[in-house]
Amino acid sequence: MLLKYAILLKVEMLHDYYNDLRCPDLDFVPSRDTADALKGHDMLYKSIGNKLILLIKTDDTGKPIIVPNSSLKLCFYVNINNVRFANYTNINFHPFDATRFYFTNLNQTKVGAGLYLNTAVVQYNSANDYRVGALAGDAIGNNYEAIKSSSSSNIHDLSDPGYWQPKGTAQYVNNGDGISLAGDTYLFHGAANTNFTIHIYTLNTATSAYDNLLTTSTIHYPAAQSIVPVDLSLLKNGKYRIEINGSSSLVYHDKEAILQNCFGMIELFNNLPAANDFSWFDATGLPKQSIYSIRFANRSAIWKYIARSGDVTAIKDNASVYTFNNVPASTVFTSSVPIPFKEQPLNSLFLESASLGNISPIPNPPTDRLSTIIQGSDHYYCAEKHLNY
């Protein structure tokens, strides 16, 4: 019998900042449990460029020598290897907060032939508030990014180009991918009370919902409390739903992830039926060799140019896409709307000089240092570039 390894699946990191979308800024590290599971199933993992590749030992028919049980779950930590990643990525990530990003094939986000591990961008709702940079989708699969804030009392729907810029049909990492990361204790914030009933739910593999009751406990306090400590020390690493007095929170319990201060976690489950696009194997038991994607939107920021003298009279765009305003009584020029960061420089910008005429192209502001700026009533990220004119 000829033994060999076959690709089981791939996970690719995509980013709109890069010309070819391939994002090399993130590393994959298996959890200890996953490292043991890979050995036990004659599986290997490779991290190549922007991809995580899982391989499995197969016989000469292409089927696994050791068939993974439907309960098998693989977890990989995602770590940032580029300090500028958060600067040009449209995410809200703060390393010292408890929130991390969680990606899984159970999200089952599909667009055309694309299989995403991140959640789908939520459809626009006029009852919601949208800050600058927020993502929202329409009813037919198009996604948009807010370039001005709106709210239920200041409604501007997706058809308003002054408030939204189109992002296409790709599904981007968004706030729905956030989850609280906890060690042995999780602090649940809820309505003040003296009596608390705590339910902890785990994954129901039949439905892929977190409605399988694992434990129930009660706590009584002599005085009303709004923060309740929940003991997770006896639980296996993974995702749980904690319900206290009718309110729920999703939590990822993993001390190892905390020690690594990881950016996020990828969990890949083998419980889905063969007919499901996100399952590992087809109906005959052959690896599907699916490619799962995690895609990040590039950040947009106000571009600020600071001229050396008043000889510069204007910053303009040959493509007539962007306009710049001269801050009164200064040599500062700012874009009227946020401009997306891209690996490929925007070469259509030029300056008008009273003595030298038009000079083009002018360099783009760098992404290594961001500040903030207020335009109208909104706060924006801002990238600055000093000009030698």
C-alpha positions in Angstrom: 0.0 0.0 0.0 1.4 3.4 -1.0 1.2 5.9 1.8 1.2 9.6 1.1 -0.1 12.9 2.4 -3.0 14.8 0.8 -4.2 18.4 1.3 -7.2 18.3 3.7 -7.9 22.0 3.6 -6.4 25.5 3.4 -7.0 28.7 5.2 -5.9 31.9 3.4 -5.6 35.4 4.8 -6.7 38.1 2.4 -6.4 41.9 2.7 -7.6 44.7 0.5 -4.4 46.7 1.3 -2.3 44.3 -0.8 -2.3 44.4 -4.6 -2.7 40.6 -4.8 -4.8 40.4 -1.6 -2.4 38.0 0.0 -1.7 39.1 3.6 1.6 37.9 5.0 1.1 39.7 8.3 -0.4 36.9 10.4 1.1 33.6 11.7 -0.7 30.4 12.6 0.2 28.4 15.8 -1.7 25.3 16.8 -2.9 25.0 20.4 -1.4 22.2 22.5 -4.5 20.1 22.2 -4.5 20.6 18.4 -0.8 19.7 18.1 -1.6 16.4 19.9 -4.6 15.8 17.7 -2.6 16.3 14.5 0.0 13.8 15.7 -2.7 11.3 16.6 -4.4 11.5 13.2 -1.2 11.5 11.1 -1.9 15.1 10.1 0.6 17.9 9.4 0.2 21.7 9.2 2.3 24.1 7.1 2.3 27.9 7.2 3.3 29.2 3.8 3.0 32.8 2.9 -0.6 33.8 3.7 -1.9 30.3 4.0 -2.4 27.6 6.6 -2.3 24.2 4.9 -3.5 21.0 6.6 -2.4 17.7 5.3 -3.5 14.2 6.2 -1.9 10.8 5.6 -3.9 8.8 3.0 -3.8 5.4 1.4 -3.5 4.8 -2.4 -7.2 5.5 -2.8 -6.8 9.0 -1.3 -8.7 8.3 1.9 -7.3 9.0 5.4 -5.5 6.2 7.1 -6.9 7.4 10.4 -10.4 8.8 9.8 -11.0 11.8 12.1 -14.0 11.5 14.4 -16.9 13.9 13.8 -16.2 15.4 17.2 -12.6 16.5 16.2 -11.9 20.2 16.5 -8.7 21.9 15.5 -7.7 25.3 17.0 -5.0 27.6 15.7 -4.0 30.9 17.3 -3.5 33.8 14.9 -0.6 36.2 15.8 0.3 39.5 14.2 3.9 39.6 12.8 3.7 43.2 11.4 3.4 46.1 13.8 1.7 48.2 11.1 -1.1 45.7 10.5 -3.6 47.4 12.7 -2.8 50.8 11.1 -4.0 49.9 7.6 -6.7 47.4 8.6 -10.3 48.4 9.2 -10.7 46.7 12.6 -11.0 47.7 16.2 -8.3 45.8 17.9 -6.7 46.7 21.3 -4.2 44.1 22.5 -4.9 44.9 26.2 -8.7 44.4 25.9 -10.3 41.0 26.4 -11.9 40.9 23.0 -10.2 38.8 20.3 -11.3 37.7 16.8 -12.9 34.3 16.4 -13.1 32.5 13.0 -14.7 29.1 12.2 -16.2 27.0 9.5 -19.4 26.9 11.5 -20.1 30.5 10.4 -20.8 29.1 7.0 -20.4 32.4 5.2 -20.5 31.8 1.5 -20.4 34.2 -1.5 -20.4 32.6 -4.9 -17.7 29.9 -4.6 -16.0 31.8 -1.8 -16.0 30.1 1.6 -15.3 32.5 4.5 -14.5 31.7 8.1 -15.5 35.2 9.3 -19.1 36.1 9.9 -21.2 37.9 7.2 -21.4 41.7 7.3 -24.8 42.5 8.9 -27.4 44.2 6.7 -28.0 47.9 7.2 -30.7 48.8 9.7 -31.8 52.4 10.0 -32.4 51.9 13.8 -28.7 51.3 14.3 -25.9 53.8 14.9 -23.0 53.6 12.4 -19.6 55.2 13.2 -17.0 56.1 10.6 -15.5 52.9 9.3 -18.5 50.7 10.2 -19.5 48.1 7.6 -23.0 47.3 6.5 -24.6 45.2 3.7 -27.6 45.6 1.5 -30.2 43.0 0.7 -28.5 41.7 -2.5 -25.0 41.1 -1.0 -23.2 44.4 -1.6 -21.2 45.8 1.3 -20.4 49.4 2.2 -18.2 51.3 4.6 -19.4 54.4 6.5 -17.4 57.6 5.7 -19.6 59.7 8.0 -21.5 58.7 11.1 -25.3 58.2 11.0 -27.9 57.1 13.5 -31.6 56.5 14.0 -32.0 60.3 14.5 -29.8 61.1 11.5 -30.6 58.5 8.9 -28.5 58.1 5.8 -29.0 54.8 4.1 -26.5 53.0 1.8 -27.6 54.9 -1.2 -26.1 58.1 0.1 -22.6 58.4 -1.3 -21.8 61.2 1.1 -22.0 58.7 4.0 -21.1 55.4 2.5 -18.5 54.1 0.1 -19.0 50.7 -1.7 -16.8 47.8 -0.8 -18.0 45.1 -3.2 -19.5 41.7 -2.4 -16.6 40.3 -0.4 -17.3 39.4 3.2 -15.0 41.2 5.6 -13.9 40.7 9.2 -16.2 42.8 11.3 -17.4 43.4 14.8 -19.5 40.2 14.7 -16.2 38.2 14.8 -15.3 39.6 18.2 -15.4 37.4 21.3 -14.4 37.8 24.9 -11.3 35.8 25.8 -11.2 34.5 29.4 -9.0 32.3 31.6 -10.2 30.5 34.7 -12.6 33.2 35.6 -15.0 35.3 33.5 -16.5 38.5 34.8 -20.1 38.7 33.6 -21.6 42.2 33.5 -25.4 42.4 33.9 -28.3 43.9 35.7 -27.7 44.3 39.5 -29.2 41.5 41.6 -28.6 39.5 44.7 -29.4 36.1 43.2 -27.9 34.7 40.0 -28.5 31.5 38.1 -25.6 30.7 35.8 -26.0 28.4 32.8 -23.0 27.4 30.7 -23.8 26.0 27.2 -21.5 24.3 24.8 -21.7 23.4 21.1 -24.6 21.3 19.9 -22.9 19.5 17.1 -26.2 18.5 15.5 -27.3 22.2 15.1 -23.9 24.1 15.4 -25.6 26.3 18.0 -24.4 26.8 21.5 -27.5 25.5 23.2 -26.2 22.3 24.8 -26.5 22.8 28.5 -23.3 21.9 30.3 -23.6 23.2 33.9 -25.9 25.1 36.1 -25.0 26.9 39.3 -26.4 29.6 41.6 -24.8 32.5 43.5 -26.3 34.6 46.3 -24.9 37.9 47.5 -26.2 39.9 50.6 -26.1 43.1 48.5 -26.9 43.7 44.9 -24.1 43.1 42.4 -23.8 43.9 38.7 -20.5 41.9 38.1 -20.6 38.1 38.6 -17.5 35.9 38.5 -18.0 32.7 36.5 -15.7 29.8 37.2 -14.4 28.3 34.0 -11.4 26.4 35.4 -12.9 22.9 34.9 -13.9 23.5 31.3 -11.9 22.4 28.2 -10.5 25.2 26.1 -13.1 26.5 23.6 -16.1 28.6 23.0 -19.1 28.7 25.4 -22.3 30.6 25.9 -22.8 31.9 29.4 -26.4 32.8 30.4 -27.1 34.6 33.7 -30.6 35.6 34.7 -31.7 35.5 31.1 -28.7 37.5 29.6 -26.1 35.8 27.5 -22.5 36.3 26.4 -20.2 34.3 24.2 -16.8 33.6 25.7 -13.7 31.8 24.6 -11.9 30.1 27.4 -8.2 29.5 26.8 -5.4 30.5 29.2 -2.8 29.6 26.5 -4.3 32.1 24.1 -4.1 34.7 26.8 -0.4 34.0 27.5 0.3 34.3 23.8 -1.7 37.6 23.6 -2.9 36.3 20.3 -4.9 38.4 17.8 -7.5 35.7 17.3 -8.4 32.0 17.1 -9.4 29.8 14.2 -11.5 26.7 15.1 -12.2 24.1 12.4 -14.9 21.5 13.1 -15.4 18.1 11.5 -19.1 17.7 12.5 -20.7 19.1 9.4 -22.3 16.6 6.9 -20.6 15.8 3.6 -23.1 17.8 1.6 -22.2 21.0 3.5 -19.8 23.3 1.7 -17.8 23.8 4.8 -17.2 20.1 5.7 -13.8 18.5 5.5 -14.7 15.4 3.5 -17.0 14.5 0.6 -19.6 11.7 0.7 -17.0 9.1 -0.4 -14.6 10.1 2.5 -12.1 11.9 0.3 -10.7 15.3 1.5 -12.5 18.2 -0.2 -9.3 20.3 -0.1 -11.4 23.3 0.4 -9.9 26.8 0.6 -11.4 28.9 3.4 -10.8 32.6 3.4 -10.5 35.3 6.1 -10.6 38.7 4.5 -9.8 42.1 6.0 -10.9 45.5 4.7 -8.2 48.2 4.4 -8.5 51.2 6.6 -9.5 54.6 5.2 -8.1 57.8 6.8 -8.1 61.5 6.2 -4.9 62.4 4.3 -3.2 65.6 5.6 -0.5 67.3 3.6 1.6 70.0 5.3 3.4 72.3 2.9 6.7 74.0 3.8 5.5 77.4 2.7 2.5 79.3 1.3 3.9 78.7 -2.2 1.7 75.6 -2.4 -1.8 76.7 -3.2 -3.7 73.5 -3.7 -3.6 69.7 -3.6 -5.6 68.1 -6.4 -6.4 64.7 -7.9 -5.9 64.1 -11.7 -8.5 61.3 -11.5 -11.1 63.7 -9.9 -11.9 61.2 -7.2 -10.6 63.0 -4.2 -10.7 66.7 -3.2 -8.6 68.5 -0.6 -9.4 71.5 1.5 -7.0 74.1 2.6 -7.2 74.7 6.3 -7.7 78.5 6.7 -4.7 80.6 7.4 -2.3 77.6 7.2 -0.3 75.5 4.8 -2.3 72.4 5.7 -4.4 70.5 3.2 -6.8 67.7 4.2 -8.8 65.3 2.1 -12.6 65.9 2.2 -13.3 62.2 2.7 -11.2 59.3 4.1 -8.9 57.6 1.5 -8.2 53.9 1.7 -4.6 52.8 2.3 -3.2 50.6 -0.4 0.2 48.9 -1.0 0.1 50.4 -4.6 0.6 54.2 -4.2 -2.1 56.6 -5.4 -0.2 58.4 -8.2 -2.9 60.8 -9.3 -2.4 63.4 -6.7 -0.5 66.6 -7.5 0.2 70.0 -5.9 -0.1 73.4 -7.4 2.8 75.7 -6.7 2.7 79.5 -7.4 6.3 79.5 -8.5 6.8 76.0 -9.9 3.5 75.1 -11.4 2.0 71.6 -11.0 4.2 69.0 -9.4 3.1 65.3 -9.6 2.9 62.8 -8.3 3.2 63.7 -4.7 3.9 60.9 -2.2 1.2 59.3 -0.1 1.1 59.7 3.6 2.8 56.7 5.4 0.9 54.2 7.5 3.4 53.9 10.3 2.0 56.7 12.4 -1.7 57.6 12.7 -3.3 60.5 14.6 -6.9 61.6 14.8 -8.7 64.6 13.3 -12.1 66.0 13.6 -14.1 67.0 10.5 -17.6 68.2 11.0 -18.8 66.2 14.0 -16.8 63.0 13.2 -13.5 61.7 14.5 -11.3 60.2 11.8 -7.9 58.5 11.7 -5.4 60.8 10.0 -2.2 60.2 8.1 0.2 63.1 7.6 2.8 63.9 5.0 5.2 66.9 5.1 6.0 68.3 1.7 9.3 69.8 0.6 7.6 72.7 -1.1 
